[in-house]
Amino acid sequence: MAPAKVTALSLLSLLGLWVVAAALSADPQVLPQPWQLVPPFARELASGTLPYHLGATLMRVIWAFTLAMGIGLALGLAMGRSERLNRWLDPWLVIFLNLPALVLIVLCYLWIGLNETAAILAVTLNKIPNVATVIREGARALSPDLDAMAHVYRLSPAARLRHVVLPQLAPFVAGAARSGVAVIWKIVLVVEFLGRSNGVGFQIHLYFQLFDVAMVLVYALSFIAVMLAVEWLLLQPWERRVRRWRTA
């Protein structure tokens, strides 16, 4: 069976479970049927409220993702190539890997204030250690033969990075990116839930206080749909492309 058909059937099965669970609960205040979300979704979409909050959250995700990937890539590559640097920074990495996201978010809000800088910084700091860990393992797996070839041909550091290092690191970067997006948007929602005045997390907090399950699901599922589109249309095709040379 084609992968697209498998994905479609899997999603339909999940939808079927939702329908059955909603029927068993028999209370739309607890779990509404999927079609009962269409009117509030259309209303929020037509008013512009849903696109506004989706856009705010998406911008935070983009900023945090870009910063975490950039810093994590540089840090992981340096630690993977230098054992001395790795010995010094590995304890820091372990500490930040085990520091709960909630603690980082609260501390950033207390130290910096309830602003956009604190929100993005909290998400970025939480994700950098994960990216650095993945990239460090990729840097350790670089081929010494290719390094020797680059030395023989006297490639400049920039040329060596572009033609020797990055192609080998690409699968690790792709893996870190896919896991990064999945984690970052969830942490962004927590950041918005705790201290922002817009975004999907803020709206979920609002409707949580009103005990409005339908609206919580509308905003949650809307952003999940956006992230699935990013995963299927951008990240998965890119990952297949960067891994292609290994199977060629």
Backbone bond lengths (Angstrom), bond angles and torsions (degrees), N, CA, C in turn:
res aa  C-N    CA-C-N  psi(-1)  N-CA   C-N-CA  omega(-1)  CA-C   N-CA-C  phi
1 M - - - 1.467 - - 1.528 109.42 -
2 A 1.321 116.82 139.64 1.460 121.72 -178.02 1.528 110.29 -64.27
3 P 1.351 117.13 145.14 1.466 119.97 -179.76 1.523 113.36 -55.87
4 A 1.352 116.69 -37.36 1.466 119.56 -179.66 1.530 111.03 -63.57
5 K 1.336 116.41 -38.19 1.463 120.07 179.21 1.525 110.68 -68.30
6 V 1.323 116.09 -39.73 1.467 120.13 178.31 1.531 109.95 -61.26
7 T 1.342 116.27 -45.23 1.465 120.37 179.06 1.518 111.03 -60.94
8 A 1.344 116.45 -44.62 1.460 120.63 -179.65 1.530 111.33 -62.50
9 L 1.331 116.55 -43.96 1.466 120.30 179.32 1.525 111.40 -65.80
10 S 1.328 116.36 -37.54 1.459 120.38 178.35 1.528 110.92 -62.79
11 L 1.341 116.30 -44.67 1.459 119.90 179.23 1.525 111.59 -66.91
12 L 1.335 117.01 -37.68 1.462 120.22 177.23 1.523 111.03 -65.21
13 S 1.330 116.97 -36.53 1.469 120.28 177.01 1.529 110.69 -63.76
14 L 1.344 115.95 -41.64 1.457 119.90 177.83 1.529 110.65 -63.64
15 L 1.335 115.93 -40.56 1.458 120.37 177.44 1.525 110.65 -63.63
16 G 1.340 116.63 -39.25 1.459 120.39 177.88 1.516 112.10 -62.79
17 L 1.339 116.53 -40.40 1.463 119.90 176.75 1.519 111.29 -62.36
18 W 1.322 116.23 -38.87 1.467 121.02 177.31 1.527 109.72 -61.29
19 V 1.322 116.79 -47.31 1.466 120.54 -179.17 1.535 110.43 -60.12
20 V 1.313 117.04 -44.44 1.466 120.96 -179.94 1.527 110.53 -64.06
21 A 1.349 117.13 -45.34 1.464 120.72 -179.58 1.527 111.15 -62.95
22 A 1.333 116.63 -40.19 1.469 119.81 178.63 1.524 110.90 -66.76
23 A 1.325 116.44 -37.67 1.468 120.11 178.38 1.531 110.84 -66.14
24 L 1.332 116.85 -38.93 1.465 120.55 179.68 1.526 111.35 -68.56
25 S 1.319 116.99 -37.54 1.467 119.46 178.77 1.523 111.27 -71.08
26 A 1.351 115.68 -34.00 1.478 121.94 177.36 1.525 112.60 55.08
27 D 1.319 116.64 29.63 1.463 120.96 179.58 1.521 109.08 -145.24
28 P 1.331 118.07 105.54 1.471 120.23 -178.90 1.521 113.72 -63.58
29 Q 1.345 117.41 -16.74 1.457 119.51 175.41 1.522 111.45 -73.57
30 V 1.339 116.43 -22.20 1.462 120.92 178.16 1.522 110.57 -93.56
31 L 1.333 116.83 -52.51 1.461 121.85 177.53 1.522 108.78 -149.94
32 P 1.345 117.35 102.92 1.465 119.99 178.99 1.522 111.57 -73.92
33 Q 1.322 115.53 157.81 1.463 120.43 173.78 1.533 109.38 -69.64
34 P 1.333 117.61 154.02 1.473 119.43 -178.31 1.520 113.34 -54.24
35 W 1.341 117.87 -41.42 1.466 120.13 -177.19 1.521 112.28 -69.99
36 Q 1.333 117.71 -17.68 1.459 119.82 177.71 1.532 112.03 -75.57
37 L 1.331 117.04 -11.25 1.467 120.72 177.14 1.524 112.33 -86.20
38 V 1.333 116.79 -12.55 1.469 119.84 -175.74 1.531 111.75 -63.49
39 P 1.357 120.16 -49.19 1.483 118.99 179.96 1.524 113.85 -58.79
40 P 1.361 120.48 -49.34 1.472 117.95 178.71 1.527 112.93 -65.39
41 F 1.338 117.22 -33.29 1.459 119.88 176.65 1.527 110.62 -63.24
42 A 1.330 116.62 -46.46 1.472 121.00 179.55 1.527 110.81 -62.84
43 R 1.321 116.52 -38.86 1.465 120.66 180.00 1.528 111.52 -64.85
44 E 1.334 116.88 -45.77 1.463 120.98 179.15 1.522 111.58 -66.71
45 L 1.330 116.06 -36.01 1.461 120.46 179.82 1.522 110.70 -68.95
46 A 1.337 116.42 -43.76 1.465 120.57 -178.43 1.527 111.83 -67.17
47 S 1.322 117.43 -34.07 1.466 120.57 -178.91 1.528 112.56 -76.44
48 G 1.342 116.33 -15.88 1.460 120.60 -177.71 1.515 114.14 87.90
49 T 1.327 116.75 -3.73 1.470 120.22 -178.88 1.524 111.61 -66.87
50 L 1.319 116.39 -45.12 1.462 120.31 -178.99 1.533 111.82 -63.54
51 P 1.338 120.06 -49.86 1.476 118.84 177.50 1.530 113.09 -59.55
52 Y 1.332 117.18 -36.09 1.469 120.49 -179.41 1.530 110.72 -63.00
53 H 1.316 117.18 -49.23 1.462 120.49 -177.72 1.527 111.75 -72.40
54 L 1.327 117.40 -35.15 1.462 119.93 174.55 1.522 110.62 -62.09
55 G 1.320 115.98 -42.44 1.468 120.23 179.76 1.515 112.03 -64.03
56 A 1.340 117.35 -40.35 1.464 120.62 179.38 1.525 111.02 -62.72
57 T 1.327 116.25 -44.59 1.459 120.10 179.23 1.523 111.31 -66.46
58 L 1.326 116.44 -42.08 1.462 120.27 -178.81 1.518 111.37 -62.77
59 M 1.316 118.29 -37.88 1.463 120.81 178.06 1.529 111.08 -64.88
60 R 1.311 117.15 -39.64 1.468 119.81 177.04 1.521 111.16 -65.22
61 V 1.325 116.05 -40.09 1.463 119.97 177.88 1.527 110.27 -62.49
62 I 1.329 117.54 -44.24 1.469 121.64 -178.73 1.528 110.50 -62.63
63 W 1.330 117.16 -45.84 1.466 120.49 -179.80 1.522 111.29 -62.73
64 A 1.329 116.58 -49.74 1.462 120.35 -178.00 1.527 111.32 -64.30
65 F 1.325 116.54 -40.62 1.460 120.91 179.72 1.526 110.90 -63.77
66 T 1.319 117.01 -45.60 1.468 121.06 -178.82 1.526 111.13 -62.78
67 L 1.320 116.64 -46.11 1.471 120.04 -179.35 1.530 111.32 -66.84
68 A 1.328 116.86 -44.61 1.466 119.87 -178.13 1.520 111.23 -64.92
69 M 1.331 117.70 -41.88 1.459 120.39 179.97 1.526 110.70 -67.62
70 G 1.325 118.18 -42.53 1.459 120.78 -179.10 1.517 112.54 -64.37
71 I 1.338 116.65 -50.63 1.461 120.37 -178.82 1.527 110.49 -69.48
72 G 1.330 116.78 -42.44 1.463 120.17 -179.51 1.519 112.37 -64.23
73 L 1.332 116.84 -37.70 1.466 120.67 177.98 1.526 111.07 -63.47
74 A 1.333 116.95 -47.32 1.474 120.55 179.74 1.524 110.86 -64.77
75 L 1.328 117.47 -43.20 1.454 120.96 -178.23 1.528 111.30 -67.52
76 G 1.327 116.98 -45.25 1.460 120.31 -179.60 1.515 112.50 -64.38
77 L 1.331 116.97 -39.89 1.462 120.73 178.81 1.528 110.62 -64.86
78 A 1.328 116.41 -42.95 1.470 119.78 179.79 1.528 111.00 -64.93
79 M 1.319 116.98 -41.54 1.471 120.24 -179.11 1.528 111.09 -70.08
80 G 1.310 117.27 -35.07 1.451 120.16 179.68 1.517 113.15 -72.36
81 R 1.326 117.20 -26.66 1.464 121.37 -178.03 1.522 113.11 -93.66
82 S 1.329 116.74 -18.31 1.468 120.28 -177.95 1.529 109.41 -125.23
83 E 1.314 116.62 109.98 1.463 120.43 -179.85 1.524 111.38 -66.47
84 R 1.331 117.40 -34.28 1.458 120.61 179.17 1.533 110.32 -64.01
85 L 1.332 116.19 -47.66 1.462 119.98 178.28 1.533 110.75 -63.06
86 N 1.311 116.75 -38.28 1.462 120.58 179.92 1.530 111.13 -62.28
87 R 1.356 116.60 -40.42 1.468 119.74 179.38 1.531 111.45 -62.53
88 W 1.330 116.11 -36.57 1.457 119.88 -179.64 1.531 112.25 -74.00
89 L 1.309 116.54 -40.80 1.464 119.94 -171.84 1.525 114.34 -94.24
90 D 1.326 117.60 -14.73 1.467 119.08 -178.34 1.531 112.96 -59.38
91 P 1.354 120.10 -41.19 1.478 118.29 176.55 1.525 112.67 -60.07
92 W 1.339 116.76 -38.86 1.465 119.79 176.99 1.526 110.41 -61.16
93 L 1.328 114.64 -43.48 1.462 120.03 -178.72 1.528 110.90 -61.31
94 V 1.312 116.23 -43.28 1.469 120.44 -179.61 1.522 110.60 -64.26
95 I 1.335 116.37 -41.67 1.472 120.02 -179.99 1.521 110.57 -61.99
96 F 1.338 117.45 -48.10 1.462 120.13 -177.56 1.527 112.16 -71.47
97 L 1.327 117.43 -28.56 1.462 119.58 174.97 1.522 111.53 -64.75
98 N 1.328 116.69 -31.68 1.469 121.12 -176.60 1.521 113.29 -100.61
99 L 1.333 116.86 1.36 1.464 120.21 177.17 1.526 108.88 -81.80
100 P 1.323 118.37 120.20 1.471 120.07 -177.08 1.522 112.36 -59.48
101 A 1.319 115.61 143.90 1.467 120.63 179.17 1.519 111.02 -59.47
102 L 1.326 116.67 -37.72 1.466 120.45 -178.50 1.525 111.19 -60.94
103 V 1.341 117.00 -38.92 1.468 120.75 179.15 1.525 110.35 -64.78
104 L 1.335 116.68 -45.35 1.463 120.13 179.14 1.530 111.18 -61.27
105 I 1.320 116.20 -42.67 1.471 120.18 -179.24 1.525 110.32 -62.03
106 V 1.328 116.85 -48.89 1.465 120.73 -178.36 1.530 111.01 -62.71
107 L 1.338 117.23 -43.68 1.464 120.39 -179.70 1.523 111.43 -63.79
108 C 1.332 116.94 -42.95 1.472 119.62 178.86 1.522 110.97 -62.48
109 Y 1.316 117.19 -40.35 1.464 119.99 178.12 1.531 111.28 -66.87
110 L 1.344 117.23 -37.98 1.462 120.41 179.95 1.522 111.58 -70.62
111 W 1.352 117.29 -39.98 1.452 121.31 -176.01 1.525 113.26 -81.01
112 I 1.331 116.80 -38.46 1.469 120.68 -173.00 1.528 111.88 -103.31
113 G 1.319 116.07 -32.13 1.453 120.63 -178.14 1.522 111.29 115.75
114 L 1.309 115.51 168.81 1.467 121.06 -179.90 1.523 109.26 -82.14
115 N 1.322 116.34 72.07 1.460 120.72 -178.03 1.524 110.50 -135.22
116 E 1.322 115.13 178.08 1.458 121.34 -175.34 1.525 112.06 -67.60
117 T 1.318 116.56 -35.94 1.471 120.15 179.37 1.524 110.90 -60.78
118 A 1.323 116.97 -46.33 1.464 120.89 179.82 1.527 111.02 -63.40
119 A 1.329 116.58 -40.06 1.470 120.60 -178.34 1.525 111.12 -63.06
120 I 1.329 116.41 -49.32 1.467 120.26 -177.73 1.519 110.99 -70.06
121 L 1.339 117.45 -37.97 1.462 121.01 179.73 1.529 110.83 -63.68
122 A 1.317 117.57 -40.86 1.463 121.06 -179.58 1.528 111.01 -61.95
123 V 1.326 116.57 -43.68 1.467 120.21 179.68 1.523 110.47 -67.83
124 T 1.321 116.78 -42.16 1.467 121.39 -179.09 1.521 111.30 -62.50
125 L 1.331 117.13 -47.39 1.462 120.96 -179.33 1.524 111.66 -62.82
126 N 1.314 116.02 -32.32 1.464 119.15 179.58 1.516 112.46 -70.74
127 K 1.335 116.88 -31.20 1.463 120.14 -174.21 1.517 113.42 -94.37
128 I 1.324 119.72 -25.33 1.471 121.69 -177.65 1.527 112.53 -53.73
129 P 1.340 120.77 -46.30 1.470 119.42 -178.65 1.529 113.36 -60.32
130 N 1.320 117.81 -36.81 1.464 120.43 179.05 1.524 111.28 -65.06
131 V 1.342 115.52 -45.10 1.467 119.82 178.91 1.518 110.17 -63.61
132 A 1.332 116.66 -45.85 1.469 120.83 -178.55 1.523 111.26 -60.75
133 T 1.317 117.91 -38.42 1.464 121.42 -179.68 1.525 111.19 -63.97
134 V 1.325 116.46 -45.22 1.468 120.14 179.97 1.530 110.82 -65.13
135 I 1.334 116.60 -45.53 1.464 120.85 -177.61 1.529 110.55 -67.85
136 R 1.320 117.68 -34.77 1.467 120.34 177.84 1.532 111.16 -60.56
137 E 1.327 116.12 -42.57 1.467 119.02 178.02 1.528 111.09 -65.80
138 G 1.328 116.63 -36.03 1.462 119.65 176.11 1.514 111.82 -65.53
139 A 1.349 116.49 -40.45 1.466 120.27 179.53 1.524 111.22 -65.57
140 R 1.324 116.76 -34.11 1.464 119.91 178.10 1.524 111.97 -70.20
141 A 1.335 116.00 -23.22 1.469 120.24 -177.59 1.526 113.11 -92.17
142 L 1.332 118.00 4.54 1.456 120.40 -179.94 1.527 110.70 -62.61
143 S 1.321 115.41 143.10 1.459 120.59 -176.64 1.530 111.41 -71.76
144 P 1.331 118.69 122.96 1.482 120.36 176.28 1.529 111.94 -67.36
145 D 1.334 117.15 -26.79 1.470 119.71 178.17 1.526 111.03 -65.32
146 L 1.334 116.02 -41.03 1.461 118.95 178.33 1.524 111.02 -68.82
147 D 1.326 116.32 -34.58 1.462 119.59 174.69 1.529 110.84 -62.23
148 A 1.317 116.20 -42.93 1.465 120.55 179.29 1.527 110.90 -64.03
149 M 1.326 115.93 -40.19 1.465 119.89 178.10 1.523 110.73 -61.76
150 A 1.358 116.31 -43.42 1.457 119.96 179.07 1.524 110.97 -62.87
151 H 1.341 116.23 -35.62 1.473 120.16 178.43 1.528 110.80 -68.65
152 V 1.338 116.97 -40.91 1.463 121.04 -179.48 1.524 110.29 -63.62
153 Y 1.316 116.59 -42.24 1.464 120.20 -178.91 1.532 112.62 -84.20
154 R 1.327 115.97 3.34 1.468 122.03 175.14 1.532 111.96 54.45
155 L 1.314 115.11 47.98 1.467 119.64 177.02 1.522 109.22 -69.89
156 S 1.302 115.90 142.99 1.461 120.36 175.87 1.532 108.97 -69.17
157 P 1.337 117.51 159.56 1.473 119.08 178.44 1.524 113.09 -54.34
158 A 1.335 116.49 -39.79 1.466 119.46 179.98 1.522 111.04 -66.43
159 A 1.338 117.26 -42.92 1.469 120.88 179.65 1.520 110.78 -67.36
160 R 1.334 116.48 -38.36 1.473 119.97 178.22 1.529 110.25 -63.70
161 L 1.332 116.46 -41.99 1.470 120.18 179.11 1.520 110.83 -63.44
162 R 1.338 116.06 -42.72 1.461 120.08 -175.44 1.523 112.90 -73.83
163 H 1.318 117.20 -43.10 1.468 120.24 -170.79 1.530 114.52 -99.32
164 V 1.321 117.59 -18.09 1.468 120.21 -175.93 1.529 111.62 -115.05
165 V 1.338 116.22 -50.72 1.462 119.99 -172.52 1.527 112.25 -78.49
166 L 1.335 116.96 -54.47 1.466 119.66 -173.81 1.533 114.02 -62.20
167 P 1.360 119.81 -39.70 1.471 117.57 176.56 1.528 113.45 -59.87
168 Q 1.333 116.64 -35.65 1.466 119.43 178.04 1.530 111.72 -74.33
169 L 1.328 115.95 -31.91 1.464 119.94 -179.66 1.522 112.97 -81.06
170 A 1.324 117.79 -15.50 1.466 121.26 -172.14 1.529 114.09 -52.62
171 P 1.350 119.73 -45.65 1.473 118.28 178.59 1.525 112.96 -61.83
172 F 1.334 116.94 -35.16 1.459 120.41 178.48 1.533 110.66 -70.65
173 V 1.339 116.30 -38.48 1.463 120.08 176.84 1.528 109.98 -64.16
174 A 1.332 116.27 -41.58 1.466 120.12 179.25 1.523 110.86 -63.26
175 G 1.330 116.88 -42.55 1.459 119.94 178.14 1.518 112.15 -63.61
176 A 1.338 116.08 -42.55 1.463 119.92 178.19 1.521 111.21 -64.92
177 A 1.333 116.57 -36.49 1.466 120.46 179.96 1.520 111.48 -66.86
178 R 1.336 116.42 -44.79 1.468 119.42 -179.09 1.516 111.48 -64.29
179 S 1.334 116.99 -45.97 1.467 119.19 178.49 1.525 110.50 -68.51
180 G 1.352 115.77 -32.08 1.457 119.90 -179.68 1.511 112.95 -64.52
181 V 1.315 117.02 -45.39 1.459 120.28 178.96 1.524 110.37 -61.74
182 A 1.333 116.45 -42.69 1.457 120.87 -177.82 1.525 111.91 -62.08
183 V 1.341 116.25 -37.20 1.465 119.92 -178.21 1.522 111.42 -83.84
184 I 1.331 117.17 -41.90 1.460 121.03 -172.83 1.521 111.83 -61.91
185 W 1.336 118.02 -44.01 1.467 117.02 -175.48 1.526 111.11 -67.58
186 K 1.341 117.03 -29.54 1.465 119.14 177.24 1.524 110.81 -69.09
187 I 1.343 116.49 -39.99 1.470 119.80 179.01 1.525 110.09 -69.46
188 V 1.324 117.36 -35.81 1.467 120.75 177.03 1.525 110.27 -59.02
189 L 1.328 117.18 -41.13 1.465 119.80 178.84 1.531 110.96 -62.43
190 V 1.341 117.41 -38.36 1.462 120.51 177.61 1.526 110.21 -65.93
191 V 1.342 116.46 -41.91 1.465 121.22 177.61 1.523 110.33 -58.90
192 E 1.316 116.78 -44.43 1.464 120.84 179.70 1.528 111.29 -69.23
193 F 1.309 116.30 -37.11 1.470 121.51 178.77 1.528 110.53 -59.45
194 L 1.352 115.83 -38.86 1.465 120.42 -173.13 1.525 113.87 -87.69
195 G 1.339 117.83 -30.26 1.459 114.94 -170.20 1.508 118.34 -157.33
196 R 1.334 120.08 21.07 1.450 119.74 176.37 1.532 110.08 -118.32
197 S 1.315 115.14 161.19 1.468 120.39 -177.02 1.523 112.36 -104.81
198 N 1.330 117.37 9.37 1.458 120.93 174.26 1.522 108.06 -154.24
199 G 1.318 115.43 175.79 1.456 120.10 -179.03 1.518 112.41 102.63
200 V 1.326 115.44 166.34 1.462 121.41 -178.15 1.528 110.75 -63.35
201 G 1.335 117.39 -41.29 1.463 120.39 178.98 1.515 112.24 -62.03
202 F 1.326 116.72 -38.97 1.469 120.76 176.91 1.520 110.74 -62.77
203 Q 1.328 117.67 -43.99 1.458 121.35 -180.00 1.532 111.13 -66.09
204 I 1.320 116.64 -39.00 1.466 119.66 177.13 1.526 110.00 -62.71
205 H 1.335 116.25 -40.62 1.471 120.11 176.79 1.523 110.73 -61.31
206 L 1.326 116.39 -43.44 1.461 121.37 -179.69 1.526 111.15 -60.30
207 Y 1.325 117.00 -50.08 1.466 120.08 -176.85 1.521 112.32 -76.39
208 F 1.343 117.33 -21.03 1.463 120.27 170.89 1.527 109.93 -63.91
209 Q 1.338 116.74 -41.81 1.467 120.32 178.56 1.519 111.62 -65.52
210 L 1.341 116.50 -28.02 1.462 121.08 179.01 1.524 112.49 -91.20
211 F 1.341 117.36 0.48 1.466 122.96 -178.33 1.528 111.59 56.32
212 D 1.332 116.11 37.71 1.465 121.85 -178.45 1.531 108.26 -101.07
213 V 1.332 115.79 91.92 1.460 121.38 -176.85 1.525 111.37 -64.47
214 A 1.317 116.83 -39.11 1.465 120.89 -177.28 1.527 111.20 -59.93
215 M 1.336 117.40 -45.00 1.460 120.16 -178.09 1.527 111.41 -72.46
216 V 1.326 117.39 -33.48 1.460 119.57 173.73 1.524 109.87 -59.96
217 L 1.333 116.67 -44.09 1.467 120.72 179.46 1.521 111.64 -67.24
218 V 1.326 117.79 -37.50 1.471 121.03 179.62 1.523 110.20 -59.12
219 Y 1.329 117.05 -48.70 1.467 119.92 -177.69 1.523 111.43 -72.61
220 A 1.325 117.19 -39.89 1.461 119.41 179.96 1.524 111.13 -64.55
221 L 1.326 117.01 -47.78 1.465 120.39 -177.65 1.527 111.91 -68.89
222 S 1.323 117.17 -31.44 1.471 120.04 178.36 1.521 110.60 -62.95
223 F 1.329 115.90 -44.72 1.467 117.49 -178.85 1.523 111.36 -74.92
224 I 1.330 117.41 -32.67 1.463 119.81 174.55 1.529 109.49 -60.06
225 A 1.335 116.94 -40.48 1.465 120.85 178.42 1.525 111.22 -62.09
226 V 1.338 116.83 -40.86 1.470 120.63 177.94 1.529 110.41 -62.67
227 M 1.331 117.03 -44.87 1.464 121.04 -178.72 1.535 111.57 -68.15
228 L 1.334 117.47 -34.69 1.462 119.68 175.64 1.523 110.67 -65.53
229 A 1.331 116.65 -38.21 1.466 120.15 177.44 1.527 110.68 -63.45
230 V 1.332 116.83 -42.01 1.468 120.54 177.16 1.524 110.41 -62.26
231 E 1.330 116.37 -42.62 1.464 121.51 -179.29 1.524 111.42 -63.41
232 W 1.335 116.45 -49.64 1.466 120.52 -173.75 1.522 113.35 -77.65
233 L 1.322 117.26 -34.84 1.463 120.46 -174.07 1.532 113.02 -92.24
234 L 1.323 117.68 -24.65 1.465 119.85 -176.14 1.529 113.12 -117.16
235 L 1.328 116.75 -57.98 1.470 120.14 -169.95 1.521 112.96 -72.14
236 Q 1.325 118.24 -46.91 1.468 119.52 -178.97 1.528 112.46 -64.47
237 P 1.361 119.44 -46.11 1.474 118.27 175.91 1.526 112.99 -60.65
238 W 1.329 117.09 -38.28 1.462 119.77 178.83 1.528 110.47 -66.03
239 E 1.331 117.15 -41.92 1.459 119.99 179.46 1.523 111.28 -62.93
240 R 1.342 117.47 -41.60 1.462 119.93 177.81 1.524 110.73 -62.96
241 R 1.314 116.41 -36.23 1.467 119.70 -178.86 1.513 111.15 -68.76
242 V 1.338 118.21 -43.23 1.461 119.84 -176.31 1.529 111.45 -74.55
243 R 1.322 117.96 -20.42 1.472 120.68 177.29 1.518 112.59 -89.59
244 R 1.323 117.04 -7.61 1.460 120.82 -172.34 1.530 112.47 -62.48
245 W 1.352 116.08 -35.78 1.477 118.75 -176.57 1.526 112.12 -66.72
246 R 1.368 116.90 -23.61 1.460 119.32 -179.26 1.522 111.90 -74.75
247 T 1.355 116.66 -23.45 1.462 120.02 -178.05 1.536 112.52 -106.37
248 A 1.338 115.09 0.90 1.451 119.06 -177.37 1.540 111.11 -71.08
